[in-house]
Amino acid sequence: MTEFTDITYQVDNGLAWITINRPERYNAFRARTLDELIRAFKLAWASSEVGVICLTGAGEKAFCTGGDQKQRAETGDYGPSETGLFEVDTLHRVIRDVPKPVIAAVNGFAIGGGHVLHVLCDLTIAAENAVFGQNGPRVGSFDAGFGTGYLARVVGEKRAREIWFLCRRYSAQQAAEWGLVNKVVAADRLKSEVRAWADEILMLSPTALKILKQS
């Protein structure tokens, strides 16, 4: 049985819940967190009991706020990893390549690298208190991989550049109007809404969904 410290992994009636479990750090990720997320997605990928995956964050304050800058300030890096690398690009590829629909359940802040994670998911359901945005250019950082190009595919180049160039914060409703979010619900309905969407998806052809995701 795979053991995790930074995340939790649960399978319930065809739906795998992958939860970043660092609420005291607003679910920011360190190197170990990325390693565990990659392993969890690969577990869901390989499991015949899983047809839909949900990525979310523990607690009510944050979905994910990107790399753990507090740890980086304290130690100079994001901590040890299984490969010796900060495997954020590998996680991005796994989310896009896993042949099963991935739903982001956004509770609270989805900022920086956390914003990129929700964008890469196939669908996003957000709580009314969700807040979206980028902050990389504020601190001399940027996403050279999926975080820029794929965002432009989702919302268009002009809006993607606004998000990156201005580093503003956007409400769940604004994100929905822009097509960043599929549905906005009350915070206490977030998990049940994910469950309802997953149940609909699970009635469909896995092969067809796999091909549609690759298109």
ABEGO torsion letter per residue (X at the ends): XBBBAABBBBBBGGBBBBBBBBAAAGGBBBAAAAAAAAAAAAAAAABAABABBBBBBBEAABABAEBBAAAAAAAGBAEBBAAGBBAAAAAAAAAAABABBBBBBBBEBBBEAAAAAAAABABBBBBAABBBEBAAAAAGBBBABAAAAAAAAAAEAAAAAAAAAAGBBBBAAAAAAAGABABBBBAAAAAAAAAAAAAAAAABBAAAAAAAAAX
